Amino acid sequence: MGHVLEMPKSKRQQAEEELTAYTAHWLELADAALSATEKAKKSLELARQEQERIRRDIKRRLDNYARAGGGRVKKIG
């Protein structure tokens, strides 16, 4: 006797529930994509910073080389 009778859902109610589930699914996918995009953006920024550090290091070494008259320059760093 623990069985409870339920009224069948209307087509509109079924459609609304399906739309809600569909929307929730796509919002979850969008969050995952955004998270991946943010990680990629952070990785690109770190790579850009490292590239800039290398560029400054090369420029410093070339400047030191030129100041030394083109002779051998002691390695720094």
Sequence and secondary structure as in RCSB ss.txt:
>XXXX:A:sequence
MGHVLEMPKSKRQQAEEELTAYTAHWLELADAALSATEKAKKSLELARQEQERIRRDIKRRLDNYARAGGGRVKK
IG
>XXXX:A:secstr
          HHHHHHHHHHHHHHHHHHHHHHHHHHHHHHHHHHHHHHHHHHHHHHHHHHHHHHHHHTTTS    
  
